[in-house]
Amino acid sequence: MWYNSTSATLKVRAVTTSSAWAAGGNLNTARTEIAGAGDGTQTASLAFGGRVSTTPQSATEEYDGSAWSNQSPLATARRFISGAGTQTAGLGFGGGFPTGISNTEEYNGTSWTAGGAMGTGRFGAGGTGIQTAALAAGGDPGPSAITATEEYDGTSWAAGGNLANARYSMGTCGSQTAALAAGGTAPTTGSEEYNGTSWSAGGTMNTGREGPGAAGIQTAALIFGGGPITAATETYNGTSWTADTSMNTARSGLGGAGTQPSALAYGGGTPAVSAATEEYNGAGTATTKTVTVT
């Protein structure tokens, strides 16, 4: 226990005994089909793009662990955009509907600039990795899902190994050489693992879903939400999926970031567009709480 002189509050460090979702600060722009920097943390995340009604969005927001702040918008507004990277080195690519686009944009913590175009324009691709080593898997160029995977080196995209199953709007996390893609249209329980060269079958989820949020790495992942509209959460250990504590707000088309024990979920559709943010803390996670006296 200690006194925080900046906030003039008494703080205590505690360890969670069970997993739980708690409300965080709302997005400034409620939206679904949103993306963000999946390698961001619960206290330093990036969210961008999406849609409100049928209107594509360019809004970009940063999360500091308490509140979202508006930042420079994307050059190209788009829904079903995919994302990778961190809050200070983000990557947005693809998107569009009903026809996919190939535009890539890079974020430096202040503004967006053009990156290399994807070989195949698509919306709803699974995105993960960092700005200089990102992965785009599957997606839909219009009118149907594909298996194509592309890898980004910070300058240009190159073909990678194909997914075993064509899909879009799946939850994706991990790195360019150790990625996980789970769920997807329409909707499926299957997951696949990528080793930097090829995809292989992963464990089967308990709840089939499309448009879920994802966090973590290939061997310690978290999948949450998705459609049909659900609040279901599952953890993955590299072999099998286990049902976990559900989110407070069921939704699909949401963004996700962080790690398996410390994740962030934001936006999505309920089916109405949502600004809600939730923070996940797994069992055994150390958390800081404010001591209040009533």
C-alpha positions as CSV (number, residue, x, y, z in Angstrom):
1,M,0.0,0.0,0.0
2,W,1.3,3.5,-0.8
3,Y,0.2,7.2,-1.1
4,N,0.1,8.7,-4.7
5,S,0.9,12.4,-4.1
6,T,0.0,13.2,-7.7
7,S,-3.6,12.0,-7.5
8,A,-3.8,12.4,-3.7
9,T,-5.1,8.9,-3.3
10,L,-4.2,5.8,-1.3
11,K,-3.3,2.9,-3.5
12,V,-3.0,-0.9,-2.9
13,R,-1.5,-3.6,-5.0
14,A,-3.7,-6.8,-5.2
15,V,-3.6,-10.1,-7.1
16,T,-6.8,-11.2,-8.8
17,T,-8.2,-14.6,-7.7
18,S,-10.3,-15.0,-10.8
19,S,-10.5,-13.5,-14.2
20,A,-12.8,-10.4,-14.7
21,W,-13.8,-7.7,-17.2
22,A,-14.1,-4.2,-15.9
23,A,-15.3,-1.0,-17.5
24,G,-12.6,1.3,-19.0
25,G,-13.0,4.8,-20.6
26,N,-15.3,5.0,-23.6
27,L,-14.2,5.7,-27.1
28,N,-14.9,9.3,-28.3
29,T,-16.4,7.9,-31.5
30,A,-18.7,4.8,-31.1
31,R,-18.1,2.5,-34.0
32,T,-17.9,-1.1,-35.2
33,E,-15.6,-2.9,-37.7
34,I,-12.8,-1.1,-35.9
35,A,-9.1,-2.0,-35.8
36,G,-6.1,-1.1,-33.8
37,A,-2.6,-2.0,-32.8
38,G,-3.0,-5.6,-31.5
39,D,0.6,-5.5,-30.0
40,G,-0.5,-2.5,-27.9
41,T,-0.9,-2.9,-24.2
42,Q,-3.9,-2.4,-21.9
43,T,-2.5,1.0,-20.9
44,A,-1.2,2.2,-24.3
45,S,-3.4,1.2,-27.2
46,L,-4.4,2.5,-30.6
47,A,-7.8,2.3,-32.3
48,F,-8.7,3.5,-35.8
49,G,-11.1,3.3,-38.7
50,G,-14.5,1.4,-38.5
51,R,-18.0,2.5,-39.4
52,V,-21.0,4.4,-38.0
53,S,-24.2,3.2,-39.7
54,T,-22.9,2.7,-43.2
55,T,-20.3,5.5,-43.1
56,P,-16.6,4.5,-43.0
57,Q,-14.6,6.3,-40.4
58,S,-11.0,7.8,-40.3
59,A,-10.9,8.6,-36.6
60,T,-7.9,7.6,-34.6
61,E,-7.7,7.4,-30.8
62,E,-5.1,6.5,-28.2
63,Y,-5.8,4.9,-24.9
64,D,-3.7,5.6,-21.8
65,G,-5.2,3.1,-19.5
66,S,-8.0,5.5,-18.4
67,A,-9.3,7.5,-21.3
68,W,-9.2,7.8,-25.1
69,S,-7.9,10.9,-26.8
70,N,-8.4,11.9,-30.5
71,Q,-5.4,11.9,-32.7
72,S,-4.7,12.6,-36.4
73,P,-7.1,10.7,-38.6
74,L,-6.4,8.1,-41.3
75,A,-5.8,9.5,-44.8
76,T,-8.4,7.1,-46.1
77,A,-11.6,6.4,-44.1
78,R,-12.5,2.7,-44.1
79,R,-14.5,0.0,-42.5
80,F,-13.3,-3.6,-41.9
81,I,-9.7,-2.2,-41.7
82,S,-7.0,-4.5,-40.3
83,G,-4.3,-3.4,-37.9
84,A,-0.9,-4.3,-36.4
85,G,1.9,-2.6,-34.4
86,T,1.9,-0.4,-31.3
87,Q,0.6,2.9,-30.2
88,T,3.7,4.7,-31.4
89,A,4.3,2.5,-34.5
90,G,1.0,1.4,-35.8
91,L,-0.1,-0.1,-39.2
92,G,-3.5,0.1,-40.9
93,F,-4.1,-1.9,-44.1
94,G,-6.9,-3.1,-46.3
95,G,-10.6,-2.5,-45.5
96,G,-13.4,-1.2,-47.7
97,F,-16.8,-2.7,-48.4
98,P,-18.1,-4.3,-50.6
99,T,-14.8,-4.2,-52.5
100,G,-11.5,-4.4,-50.7
101,I,-8.8,-1.8,-51.0
102,S,-5.0,-2.3,-50.9
103,N,-3.9,1.0,-49.1
104,T,-1.5,0.7,-46.2
105,E,-0.9,3.5,-43.7
106,E,1.8,3.8,-41.0
107,Y,1.4,5.7,-37.7
108,N,4.3,7.2,-35.8
109,G,2.5,8.2,-32.7
110,T,1.5,11.5,-34.2
111,S,0.4,11.2,-37.8
112,W,-0.3,8.7,-40.6
113,T,1.8,8.3,-43.8
114,A,1.4,6.1,-46.8
115,G,3.0,2.6,-46.8
116,G,3.4,0.0,-49.4
117,A,0.2,-1.3,-51.0
118,M,-1.0,-4.8,-50.5
119,G,-0.7,-7.3,-53.4
120,T,-4.4,-8.1,-53.0
121,G,-6.9,-5.5,-51.7
122,R,-9.3,-7.0,-49.2
123,F,-11.5,-6.2,-46.2
124,G,-11.7,-8.1,-42.9
125,A,-8.2,-9.6,-43.2
126,G,-6.7,-10.9,-40.0
127,G,-3.9,-8.5,-39.0
128,T,-1.1,-8.9,-36.4
129,G,2.6,-8.3,-35.8
130,I,4.5,-5.1,-35.7
131,Q,4.9,-2.2,-38.1
132,T,8.1,-3.6,-39.7
133,A,7.0,-7.3,-39.6
134,A,3.2,-7.5,-40.0
135,L,0.9,-10.2,-41.3
136,A,-2.4,-10.0,-43.2
137,A,-4.3,-13.3,-43.5
138,G,-7.4,-14.1,-45.5
139,G,-10.0,-11.4,-45.9
140,D,-12.5,-10.7,-48.7
141,P,-11.6,-8.7,-51.9
142,G,-15.3,-9.0,-52.9
143,P,-17.3,-11.1,-53.5
144,S,-15.9,-14.0,-51.4
145,A,-13.3,-14.8,-48.8
146,I,-9.8,-15.9,-49.7
147,T,-6.9,-17.9,-48.2
148,A,-4.1,-15.6,-49.3
149,T,-1.6,-14.4,-46.7
150,E,0.8,-11.4,-47.1
151,E,3.8,-10.3,-45.0
152,Y,4.9,-6.7,-44.5
153,D,8.6,-5.7,-43.9
154,G,8.0,-2.1,-43.2
155,T,8.2,-1.1,-46.9
156,S,6.4,-3.7,-49.0
157,W,4.1,-6.7,-48.9
158,A,5.1,-10.2,-50.1
159,A,3.1,-13.4,-50.4
160,G,3.2,-15.8,-47.5
161,G,1.6,-19.3,-47.0
162,N,-2.1,-19.6,-47.6
163,L,-4.6,-20.3,-44.9
164,A,-6.1,-23.8,-45.0
165,N,-9.6,-22.3,-45.0
166,A,-10.8,-19.1,-46.7
167,R,-12.2,-16.7,-44.1
168,Y,-12.5,-13.1,-43.0
169,S,-13.3,-11.2,-39.8
170,M,-11.4,-13.6,-37.6
171,G,-9.6,-12.8,-34.4
172,T,-5.8,-12.7,-35.0
173,C,-2.9,-12.3,-32.7
174,G,0.8,-13.1,-32.3
175,S,3.8,-12.3,-34.5
176,Q,4.6,-12.6,-38.2
177,T,6.3,-15.9,-37.5
178,A,4.0,-17.2,-34.8
179,A,0.5,-16.1,-35.5
180,L,-3.0,-17.4,-34.5
181,A,-6.2,-16.9,-36.5
182,A,-9.5,-18.0,-34.9
183,G,-13.1,-17.9,-36.0
184,G,-14.2,-15.8,-38.9
185,T,-17.1,-15.8,-41.3
186,A,-19.4,-17.5,-41.3
187,P,-19.1,-18.1,-38.2
188,T,-16.6,-20.9,-37.5
189,T,-15.0,-22.5,-34.4
190,G,-11.8,-23.4,-36.2
191,S,-8.4,-21.8,-35.6
192,E,-5.1,-21.9,-37.5
193,E,-1.5,-21.4,-36.5
194,Y,1.2,-19.8,-38.7
195,N,4.9,-20.5,-38.3
196,G,6.2,-17.9,-40.7
197,T,5.9,-20.2,-43.7
198,S,2.6,-22.2,-43.5
199,W,-0.6,-22.5,-41.6
200,S,-1.7,-25.6,-39.7
201,A,-4.8,-26.5,-37.8
202,G,-5.1,-25.3,-34.2
203,G,-7.6,-26.1,-31.5
204,T,-11.4,-25.8,-31.9
205,M,-13.1,-23.0,-30.0
206,N,-16.2,-23.7,-27.9
207,T,-18.1,-20.9,-29.5
208,G,-18.1,-20.2,-33.2
209,R,-17.9,-16.5,-34.0
210,E,-17.0,-13.8,-36.6
211,G,-15.6,-10.4,-35.9
212,P,-14.2,-11.1,-32.4
213,G,-11.5,-9.2,-30.6
214,A,-8.1,-10.9,-29.9
215,A,-5.1,-10.4,-27.7
216,G,-1.9,-12.3,-26.7
217,I,0.4,-14.6,-28.6
218,Q,0.0,-18.0,-30.4
219,T,0.5,-20.0,-27.2
220,A,-1.3,-17.7,-24.8
221,A,-4.2,-16.1,-26.6
222,L,-7.5,-14.5,-25.7
223,I,-10.6,-14.3,-28.0
224,F,-13.7,-12.3,-26.9
225,G,-17.0,-11.3,-28.4
226,G,-18.0,-11.7,-32.0
227,G,-21.1,-12.5,-33.9
228,P,-23.7,-13.8,-33.7
229,I,-23.6,-11.2,-30.9
230,T,-21.8,-12.8,-28.0
231,A,-19.9,-11.8,-24.9
232,A,-18.2,-15.2,-24.7
233,T,-14.4,-15.2,-23.9
234,E,-12.0,-18.1,-24.4
235,T,-8.3,-18.6,-23.6
236,Y,-5.9,-20.6,-25.7
237,N,-2.8,-22.4,-24.5
238,G,-1.4,-23.4,-27.9
239,T,-3.4,-26.6,-27.9
240,S,-6.9,-26.2,-26.7
241,W,-9.5,-23.5,-25.9
242,T,-11.1,-23.0,-22.5
243,A,-14.2,-20.9,-21.8
244,D,-13.5,-18.0,-19.5
245,T,-15.4,-15.0,-17.9
246,S,-17.7,-13.3,-20.4
247,M,-17.5,-9.6,-21.3
248,N,-20.0,-7.3,-19.7
249,T,-21.3,-6.1,-23.1
250,A,-21.9,-8.6,-25.9
251,R,-20.7,-7.3,-29.3
252,S,-19.0,-8.1,-32.6
253,G,-16.7,-6.1,-34.8
254,L,-14.7,-4.9,-31.8
255,G,-11.0,-4.2,-31.4
256,G,-8.6,-5.9,-29.1
257,A,-5.1,-5.5,-27.7
258,G,-2.7,-6.5,-25.0
259,T,-1.8,-9.9,-23.6
260,Q,-3.8,-12.9,-22.4
261,P,-3.7,-11.9,-18.7
262,S,-4.1,-8.2,-19.4
263,A,-6.2,-7.4,-22.5
264,L,-8.4,-4.5,-23.8
265,A,-11.7,-4.7,-25.8
266,Y,-13.2,-1.6,-27.4
267,G,-16.0,-0.5,-29.8
268,G,-18.0,-3.0,-31.8
269,G,-21.7,-3.5,-32.5
270,T,-24.4,-4.6,-30.1
271,P,-25.8,-4.4,-32.9
272,A,-25.9,-0.6,-32.3
273,V,-22.4,0.9,-32.5
274,S,-20.7,0.9,-29.1
275,A,-18.1,3.2,-27.5
276,A,-17.6,0.8,-24.6
277,T,-14.1,-0.2,-23.5
278,E,-13.5,-3.2,-21.2
279,E,-10.3,-4.2,-19.5
280,Y,-9.6,-7.9,-18.8
281,N,-7.4,-9.2,-16.0
282,G,-6.8,-12.9,-15.8
283,A,-6.5,-14.9,-12.6
284,G,-3.3,-14.1,-10.8
285,T,-2.8,-10.7,-12.5
286,A,-1.4,-8.0,-10.2
287,T,-3.7,-4.9,-10.2
288,T,-3.5,-1.5,-8.6
289,K,-6.7,-0.2,-6.8
290,T,-7.6,3.0,-5.2
291,V,-8.6,2.8,-1.5
292,T,-11.8,4.7,-0.8
293,V,-13.5,5.4,2.5
294,T,-17.3,5.7,2.7
